[in-house]
């Protein structure tokens, strides 16, 4: 199919890229290597399988950059957001999904699309030039053969970092005489009630013993080629966080704020482990922030010391996988094409974005860029004041090392995977004040600034799409 747009990789980015291009009238061939070749993290052959958390994080489009990205993707007809909304499960202020139902529906939508052909095969090396324009969305689990081919053509020595996945437990094995349901500050998110997380409390002695067990527990050993691969700070293993200091977890995934234990309402927990619903039936819950490289036997032993999880039965234990990403600011142009071979366009986590939604949004833009080119049009890049524009700008335009100071093992490249956040947005051109003109300070100022950034983003997206602001805010 020489007249088709080829997309390599059926994860969130590749699925979204294929959908966008197909919806724009392009014939698309989507190549997915599973089940012909599996990975260390996937368990099914479904497209857009979620291998880590089942959360798309905050859905607050007014004061949260991730929620704003959700809204922008919905405006642009995102398949990933459409199916996430259809398969949401309660998760406080977050958008979490039934991972199996979500993947199955994304797969079904692409299989049914008249412009999409799905080929189950590994692309072992760079796509042949005869394919023409191609999107590589092979993600953090790019096959070794393709990763080596990319490494060779780019001249980049390192393309990898480590990522870890959290364990999942059966709800009916949790002791609710100890644990309880509550969201932090009773916040109700999409499809939620304000009591969407299972909370397991620890006193000081229990917390300190738990941290000691994490630090001393037997870990997965690395192969020689893995030993120097760094972690991404946004998905650190729980035991790596514990090694950074005794209080690190209490200020991270185990913070006890915004919660009251109904079993002991007068006693404030010293730390709290939270579990989030993982499937629509509500029978499975994952340990929030508990990505781990502990060996499986150690996970069972250590995690069963958590109050309420003494008899926990695990549907899946945590694990570690090796991620791959490009030095994108150096290698990609503003529309995600490889500068050395412009017919190759990259999308998703391999570009150096981090997170489900971010990966899908970059896939969305790659699909739209490629479709525009197929129709003889110049790709339209979203304004950098939007969430999508800010993310693409970060990927393609920031953190380039001085060429006079080449990277070395002691001085690695500065570009690292990044979640969308307001720090990527251009500064506001005016001071933020209250409606009556009063100067704001502290948390009030921070909240007002976020609202101003999201208002500006919606205006920019509306102008870019040729819509009114009211239409863009729907």
C-alpha positions as CSV (number, residue, x, y, z in Angstrom):
1,X,0.0,0.0,0.0
2,X,2.4,2.7,-1.2
3,X,-0.3,5.3,-1.2
4,X,-1.1,4.7,2.5
5,X,0.3,6.3,5.6
6,X,2.1,3.8,7.7
7,X,2.0,3.9,11.5
8,X,4.3,1.6,13.4
9,X,3.1,0.8,17.0
10,X,-0.4,0.2,18.3
11,X,-0.1,1.9,21.7
12,X,-2.0,5.0,22.7
13,X,0.0,7.3,20.4
14,X,0.0,5.0,17.4
15,X,-3.7,4.3,17.8
16,X,-4.5,8.0,18.1
17,X,-2.3,8.9,15.1
18,X,-3.9,6.2,12.9
19,X,-7.4,7.4,13.9
20,X,-6.7,11.1,13.2
21,X,-5.2,10.4,9.8
22,X,-8.0,8.0,8.9
23,X,-10.7,10.5,10.0
24,X,-8.9,13.1,7.8
25,X,-9.4,10.8,4.8
26,X,-6.1,9.0,4.6
27,X,-5.6,5.3,4.0
28,X,-3.7,4.0,7.0
29,X,-1.7,0.8,7.7
30,X,-1.2,0.3,11.4
31,X,1.6,-2.1,12.3
32,X,1.5,-3.8,15.7
33,X,4.0,-6.5,16.6
34,X,1.9,-8.1,19.4
35,X,1.1,-11.0,19.5
36,X,3.8,-12.0,17.0
37,X,6.3,-10.5,19.4
38,X,5.5,-9.7,23.0
39,X,7.0,-7.3,25.5
40,X,8.1,-7.5,29.1
41,X,5.1,-5.3,30.2
42,X,2.1,-6.1,27.9
43,X,-0.3,-8.9,28.8
44,X,-2.7,-8.7,25.9
45,X,-2.7,-8.2,22.1
46,X,-5.1,-5.3,22.4
47,X,-4.3,-1.8,20.9
48,X,-3.8,1.0,23.4
49,X,-3.2,-1.4,26.3
50,X,-2.4,0.4,29.6
51,X,0.6,-1.3,31.1
52,X,1.2,0.9,34.2
53,X,-1.6,2.9,36.0
54,X,-5.2,3.0,34.8
55,X,-5.4,6.7,35.5
56,X,-5.3,9.6,33.0
57,X,-4.8,11.8,36.0
58,X,-6.7,15.1,36.7
59,X,-9.7,15.9,34.6
60,X,-9.9,19.5,36.0
61,X,-9.6,21.7,32.9
62,X,-9.8,24.9,34.9
63,X,-6.7,24.7,37.0
64,X,-4.7,21.6,35.9
65,X,-2.6,21.3,32.8
66,X,-3.5,17.6,32.3
67,X,-7.2,18.3,32.6
68,X,-6.7,21.1,30.0
69,X,-5.0,18.7,27.7
70,X,-8.0,16.3,28.1
71,X,-10.3,19.1,27.0
72,X,-8.2,20.1,24.0
73,X,-8.0,16.5,22.8
74,X,-11.8,16.1,23.1
75,X,-12.2,19.2,21.0
76,X,-10.0,17.6,18.3
77,X,-12.0,14.4,18.2
78,X,-9.5,12.2,20.1
79,X,-10.3,8.4,20.0
80,X,-8.4,7.8,23.2
81,X,-10.3,10.4,25.1
82,X,-13.6,9.3,23.7
83,X,-13.1,5.7,24.8
84,X,-11.6,6.8,28.2
85,X,-14.8,8.8,28.9
86,X,-16.9,5.8,27.9
87,X,-14.9,3.4,30.2
88,X,-14.2,5.7,33.2
89,X,-14.2,4.3,36.8
90,X,-14.5,6.3,40.0
91,X,-11.2,8.0,40.9
92,X,-11.8,11.2,42.8
93,X,-10.7,14.2,40.7
94,X,-8.9,12.0,38.2
95,X,-10.1,10.3,35.0
96,X,-9.4,6.5,35.5
97,X,-10.6,3.8,33.2
98,X,-11.4,0.1,33.1
99,X,-8.2,-0.9,31.2
100,X,-9.6,-4.0,29.5
101,X,-12.8,-2.3,28.3
102,X,-10.9,0.7,27.1
103,X,-8.3,-1.3,25.1
104,X,-11.0,-3.5,23.6
105,X,-13.1,-0.5,22.4
106,X,-10.1,1.3,20.9
107,X,-9.2,-1.9,19.1
108,X,-12.7,-2.4,17.8
109,X,-13.0,1.2,16.6
110,X,-9.8,1.0,14.5
111,X,-10.7,-2.5,13.2
112,X,-14.0,-1.1,12.0
113,X,-12.7,2.0,10.4
114,X,-12.9,1.7,6.6
115,X,-9.6,3.6,6.1
116,X,-7.5,1.5,8.5
117,X,-5.8,-1.8,7.9
118,X,-4.1,-3.4,10.9
119,X,-1.1,-5.7,10.3
120,X,0.2,-7.9,13.2
121,X,3.9,-7.9,12.5
122,X,7.2,-6.7,13.8
123,X,8.9,-3.9,11.9
124,X,12.5,-5.0,12.6
125,X,14.4,-2.0,11.5
126,X,13.7,1.3,9.9
127,X,10.6,1.3,7.5
128,X,11.6,0.9,3.8
129,X,11.7,4.1,1.8
130,X,9.0,2.7,-0.5
131,X,6.5,3.2,2.3
132,X,6.8,6.9,2.1
133,X,5.8,9.1,5.0
134,X,5.7,6.9,8.2
135,X,4.9,7.6,11.8
136,X,7.0,5.7,14.4
137,X,5.0,5.4,17.6
138,X,6.7,2.4,19.1
139,X,6.7,3.9,22.6
140,X,8.9,3.0,25.6
141,X,9.0,-0.7,24.6
142,X,10.4,-0.3,21.1
143,X,11.7,-3.6,19.9
144,X,15.5,-4.0,20.1
145,X,16.0,-4.2,16.4
146,X,14.0,-1.0,15.7
147,X,15.7,0.8,18.6
148,X,19.1,-0.2,17.2
149,X,18.1,1.1,13.7
150,X,17.0,4.4,15.1
151,X,20.1,4.7,17.2
152,X,22.3,4.1,14.1
153,X,20.5,6.6,11.9
154,X,20.5,9.3,14.5
155,X,24.0,8.7,15.8
156,X,22.7,8.8,19.4
157,X,24.4,6.6,21.9
158,X,21.6,6.3,24.4
159,X,17.8,6.0,23.9
160,X,16.7,4.4,27.1
161,X,15.6,4.8,30.7
162,X,13.7,2.6,33.2
163,X,10.0,2.7,34.1
164,X,8.2,0.5,36.7
165,X,4.6,-0.7,37.1
166,X,2.5,-1.0,40.2
167,X,0.8,-4.2,41.6
168,X,-2.9,-4.8,41.6
169,X,-4.9,-6.5,44.4
170,X,-8.4,-8.1,44.5
171,X,-10.8,-5.9,46.4
172,X,-12.4,-8.7,48.3
173,X,-9.0,-9.5,49.9
174,X,-8.7,-6.0,51.5
175,X,-9.6,-5.8,55.2
176,X,-12.2,-3.0,55.5
177,X,-12.2,-3.2,59.3
178,X,-8.9,-1.4,58.9
179,X,-9.1,0.3,55.4
180,X,-11.8,2.8,54.3
181,X,-13.0,4.5,51.1
182,X,-12.4,8.2,50.8
183,X,-10.9,10.6,48.2
184,X,-8.5,13.3,49.5
185,X,-10.7,16.2,50.8
186,X,-13.7,14.2,49.7
187,X,-13.2,15.5,46.1
188,X,-15.5,13.9,43.5
189,X,-14.1,13.6,40.0
190,X,-15.6,12.3,36.8
191,X,-17.8,9.3,37.6
192,X,-16.8,9.5,41.2
193,X,-18.5,10.1,44.6
194,X,-15.7,11.6,46.7
195,X,-15.0,8.2,48.2
196,X,-13.1,6.6,45.4
197,X,-9.8,5.4,46.9
198,X,-9.2,2.7,49.4
199,X,-7.0,4.0,52.2
200,X,-4.7,2.0,54.4
201,X,-3.4,3.9,57.5
202,X,0.1,3.5,59.1
203,X,1.3,4.8,62.4
204,X,4.8,6.1,62.8
205,X,6.3,2.7,63.9
206,X,4.5,0.9,61.0
207,X,5.7,3.5,58.5
208,X,9.3,3.3,59.6
209,X,9.3,-0.5,59.5
210,X,7.7,-0.4,56.0
211,X,10.3,2.0,54.7
212,X,13.1,-0.2,56.1
213,X,11.5,-3.3,54.5
214,X,11.4,-1.5,51.1
215,X,15.0,-0.4,51.3
216,X,16.3,-3.9,52.4
217,X,14.0,-6.0,50.2
218,X,15.6,-8.0,47.4
219,X,15.4,-6.2,44.1
220,X,15.4,-7.3,40.4
221,X,19.0,-7.4,39.2
222,X,20.0,-5.6,36.1
223,X,21.7,-6.9,33.0
224,X,25.1,-5.4,32.2
225,X,23.6,-3.1,29.5
226,X,20.9,-1.9,31.8
227,X,23.1,-0.9,34.7
228,X,23.7,2.7,33.6
229,X,20.1,3.4,32.4
230,X,18.5,6.2,34.5
231,X,15.0,6.3,36.0
232,X,12.4,8.9,35.0
233,X,11.5,10.8,38.1
234,X,7.7,10.8,37.4
235,X,7.5,7.0,37.7
236,X,10.2,6.1,40.3
237,X,10.0,2.7,42.0
238,X,8.6,3.0,45.5
239,X,11.8,1.6,47.0
240,X,14.0,4.1,45.1
241,X,11.9,6.9,46.6
242,X,12.3,5.3,50.0
243,X,16.1,5.3,49.6
244,X,16.1,9.1,49.1
245,X,15.1,9.7,52.7
246,X,12.9,8.4,55.5
247,X,10.2,11.1,54.9
248,X,10.1,11.0,51.1
249,X,7.1,8.7,50.9
250,X,5.1,10.7,53.5
251,X,5.5,13.7,51.2
252,X,4.8,11.7,48.1
253,X,2.4,8.8,47.4
254,X,1.8,8.0,51.1
255,X,1.0,11.6,52.3
256,X,-1.8,11.5,54.9
257,X,-3.4,14.8,54.1
258,X,-7.1,15.3,53.4
259,X,-8.2,12.0,54.9
260,X,-10.0,11.0,58.1
261,X,-10.0,7.3,59.3
262,X,-13.6,6.5,60.3
263,X,-12.4,3.6,62.4
264,X,-10.3,6.0,64.5
265,X,-11.5,9.5,63.8
266,X,-9.5,11.1,66.5
267,X,-6.2,9.7,65.4
268,X,-4.5,11.2,62.4
269,X,-2.6,8.5,60.4
270,X,1.2,9.1,60.1
271,X,1.1,7.8,56.5
272,X,-1.6,6.4,54.1
273,X,-1.3,3.9,51.3
274,X,-4.0,4.5,48.6
275,X,-5.5,2.1,46.2
276,X,-7.4,3.1,43.1
277,X,-10.1,1.2,41.2
278,X,-8.6,-0.5,38.2
279,X,-11.6,-2.1,36.4
280,X,-15.3,-1.2,35.8
281,X,-16.5,-4.0,38.0
282,X,-14.6,-2.6,41.0
283,X,-13.1,-5.9,41.8
284,X,-9.4,-4.8,41.2
285,X,-7.5,-2.0,42.8
286,X,-3.9,-0.8,42.1
287,X,-1.5,0.6,44.7
288,X,-1.2,4.2,43.8
289,X,2.4,5.3,43.2
290,X,3.8,1.8,44.1
291,X,5.7,1.1,41.0
292,X,8.4,-1.4,42.1
293,X,11.4,-3.4,41.1
294,X,11.2,-5.7,44.2
295,X,11.2,-9.4,43.3
296,X,7.7,-10.9,43.3
297,X,8.2,-12.8,46.5
298,X,9.4,-9.7,48.3
299,X,6.5,-7.7,47.0
300,X,4.0,-10.1,48.6
301,X,5.9,-10.2,51.9
302,X,6.5,-6.4,52.1
303,X,3.1,-5.2,50.9
304,X,1.2,-7.5,53.2
305,X,2.7,-5.6,56.1
306,X,0.5,-2.7,55.1
307,X,-2.5,-2.5,57.5
308,X,-5.6,-3.7,55.6
309,X,-3.5,-5.7,53.1
310,X,-2.3,-8.5,55.4
311,X,-4.3,-11.0,53.4
312,X,-4.1,-9.2,50.0
313,X,-4.4,-11.4,46.9
314,X,-2.5,-10.0,44.0
315,X,-4.0,-10.0,40.5
316,X,-0.7,-8.7,39.1
317,X,2.6,-7.9,40.8
318,X,4.8,-5.0,39.9
319,X,7.7,-5.1,37.5
320,X,10.3,-3.1,35.7
321,X,10.7,-2.3,32.1
322,X,13.2,-0.4,29.9
323,X,11.9,2.6,28.2
324,X,13.2,4.2,25.0
325,X,13.1,7.9,24.0
326,X,14.9,10.2,21.6
327,X,16.9,13.4,22.2
328,X,14.0,15.0,20.4
329,X,15.0,18.7,20.5
330,X,18.1,17.8,18.7
331,X,16.7,15.3,16.2
332,X,13.1,16.3,15.4
333,X,11.7,19.3,13.6
334,X,8.7,21.3,14.8
335,X,6.2,18.8,13.2
336,X,7.9,15.8,14.8
337,X,9.8,14.7,11.6
338,X,13.3,13.3,11.9
339,X,15.6,16.0,10.5
340,X,17.9,13.5,8.9
341,X,15.1,11.5,7.3
342,X,12.0,13.8,7.0
343,X,9.7,11.0,5.8
344,X,9.9,9.5,9.3
345,X,7.8,11.2,11.9
346,X,7.8,10.2,15.6
347,X,5.0,10.2,18.1
348,X,4.3,9.3,21.7
349,X,6.6,8.4,24.5
350,X,9.6,7.7,22.2
351,X,9.6,11.5,21.6
352,X,10.3,12.2,25.3
353,X,6.8,13.0,26.5
354,X,5.7,11.1,29.6
355,X,2.2,9.9,30.5
356,X,-0.7,8.3,28.8
357,X,-2.5,11.5,27.8
358,X,0.7,13.3,26.7
359,X,1.6,10.3,24.6
360,X,-1.8,10.2,22.9
361,X,-1.8,13.9,22.3
362,X,1.5,13.8,20.5
363,X,0.1,10.9,18.5
364,X,-2.9,13.0,17.7
365,X,-0.8,15.9,16.4
366,X,1.5,13.5,14.4
367,X,-1.5,12.0,12.7
368,X,-2.9,15.5,11.9
369,X,0.5,16.7,10.6
370,X,0.9,13.6,8.4
371,X,-2.6,13.9,7.1
372,X,-2.1,17.5,6.1
373,X,1.0,16.7,4.2
374,X,-0.7,13.8,2.4
375,X,-3.3,16.4,1.2
376,X,-0.7,18.8,0.1
377,X,-1.2,21.2,3.0
378,X,1.3,22.7,5.5
379,X,0.8,21.2,8.9
380,X,-0.8,23.6,11.4
381,X,1.1,23.5,14.7
382,X,-1.1,24.5,17.7
383,X,-0.2,27.7,19.5
384,X,2.4,27.2,22.3
385,X,-0.1,28.8,24.7
386,X,-2.2,25.7,24.4
387,X,-1.4,22.5,26.3
388,X,-0.7,20.6,23.1
389,X,1.4,23.4,21.7
390,X,3.4,23.8,24.9
391,X,4.1,20.1,25.0
392,X,5.2,19.9,21.4
393,X,7.3,23.0,21.8
394,X,9.1,21.4,24.8
395,X,9.7,18.2,22.8
396,X,11.0,19.9,19.7
397,X,12.6,23.1,20.9
398,X,14.1,22.9,24.4
399,X,17.0,21.5,26.4
400,X,19.6,21.3,23.7
401,X,23.2,20.9,24.9
402,X,25.8,23.3,23.6
403,X,27.3,21.5,20.6
404,X,30.7,22.7,21.9
405,X,30.2,20.6,25.0
406,X,29.2,17.1,23.8
407,X,27.4,14.9,26.2
408,X,29.5,12.3,28.1
409,X,28.6,9.7,30.7
410,X,29.4,12.3,33.4
411,X,27.5,15.0,31.6
412,X,24.4,13.5,29.9
413,X,22.0,15.3,27.7
414,X,19.6,17.6,29.6
415,X,16.5,16.6,27.8
416,X,14.3,14.3,29.9
417,X,10.8,12.8,29.6
418,X,8.2,15.4,30.7
419,X,4.6,15.4,31.7
420,X,2.5,18.4,30.6
421,X,2.6,21.1,33.2
422,X,2.1,24.9,33.4
423,X,5.9,25.3,33.6
424,X,6.0,24.5,29.9
425,X,3.6,27.4,29.0
426,X,4.8,30.8,28.0
427,X,4.5,33.3,30.9
428,X,1.4,35.5,31.1
429,X,1.9,39.0,29.7
430,X,0.1,40.7,32.7
431,X,0.0,40.3,36.4
432,X,-2.9,38.3,37.8
433,X,-5.3,40.2,40.0
434,X,-8.6,39.7,41.7
435,X,-11.8,40.8,39.8
436,X,-11.8,44.0,42.0
437,X,-8.1,44.7,41.0
438,X,-6.6,43.5,44.3
439,X,-3.1,42.0,44.2
440,X,-3.2,38.3,45.0
441,X,-0.7,36.4,47.1
442,X,0.1,32.8,48.0
443,X,-2.3,30.0,47.0
444,X,-4.9,32.4,45.8
445,X,-2.4,33.9,43.4
446,X,-1.3,30.5,42.2
447,X,-4.9,29.3,41.6
448,X,-5.7,32.6,39.7
449,X,-2.6,32.2,37.5
450,X,-3.6,28.7,36.5
451,X,-7.1,29.8,35.6
452,X,-5.6,32.6,33.5
453,X,-3.4,30.2,31.7
454,X,-6.3,27.8,30.9
455,X,-8.5,30.7,29.8
456,X,-5.7,31.9,27.5
457,X,-5.2,28.4,26.2
458,X,-8.9,28.0,25.4
459,X,-9.0,31.3,23.5
460,X,-5.9,30.3,21.6
461,X,-7.3,26.9,20.7
462,X,-10.6,28.5,19.6
463,X,-8.8,30.9,17.3
464,X,-6.6,28.1,15.9
465,X,-9.7,26.0,15.1
466,X,-11.7,29.0,13.9
467,X,-14.2,28.6,16.7
468,X,-15.8,30.9,19.2
469,X,-14.7,30.7,22.8
470,X,-18.1,29.3,23.9
471,X,-17.7,26.4,21.5
472,X,-14.1,25.7,22.6
473,X,-15.2,25.5,26.3
474,X,-17.9,22.9,25.6
